[in-house]
Amino acid sequence: MFSIEHEFDSTVVTLVDEGTAPLGEDVVINMFEDCVTIEQYDARTDTMQKITLSPNQVQDLSAALDLPEGVYMLKRDDS
């Protein structure tokens, strides 16, 4: 299950793990104009862990989801 919310300066997608135990913590993705952050609660340290991706890294990740094993470089249209 997931939810999508539009905030003032970002779009927030929350991914909720469903199914049989053990379940993973929710993943919260904040999409801003200049970056994307991914957050997940870490019960071992009782903290939120955050990863920040640039727009280029998000494009690379999106492309990687549909490609076989290997090393790739996307040709970017920087116009």
N, C-alpha and C positions, 0 to 999 in steps of 0.2 A: 504494500500500500504506500502511496505517497500523497503529499499535498503540495500545492503551489499557492504562494501568497505574493502579492505585489505590494512592496513597501515604498516609502518615499524615494529612496535612492537605490533600491535593489529589488530583484526577484528572488524569493526564498523558496527552495525546494527541499522538503523533508522526506527522506526515505525511511520507512518503518519496516523492520525485519518481521516477517510473519512466518509461521510454520511451527515445527516442533522445536522444543528446547534442545540445546541452549540457543537463545536468540542473541543477535548482535545489537548493540546500542544504535539508536537513531543516527542517521547521517544527515547533517544540515548543510545545504549548498547555497551560498549567497552569491548571486551574480550581479556584480557592479559594472559600471561602464569601463573601468580600467583593469579589473581583475576578478577572479572567482576564488572564493574561500570555501573550504570543505572542513567541517567541524564534526567531531565525534567525542562523546564523553568516554574517558578512560577510568573505569572503576578501580583499577590497580593503583592509580596515583590520585584519584578523586579530582581530576582536572579535565578541562576541555582541551583536546588536541586540535590544532588548526594548521591547515596547509593552504598556502596562497599560490594560485596559478596565474600566469600572464595569459592574455588572450591567445598568443601563439601556442602556449602549452595546452590550452583547452582545445584548440583546433587539432593539435597533434594527437591528443587523447581521443578525440572523436574519430579521427581517421584510424587510429590503432585498433579500435574496437572491431573493425571490419577487415583487418588484414591478417595474413598468415605470419608465422614467425619470421623475423628478419630485422634488418636495420634500414630505416627509411628517412628521407628528407622531403618534406612537402615543398612544392614550388608555390611561393606566396605571391599574390598580386598586390604589390605595395603601392599601387597608383592611387 
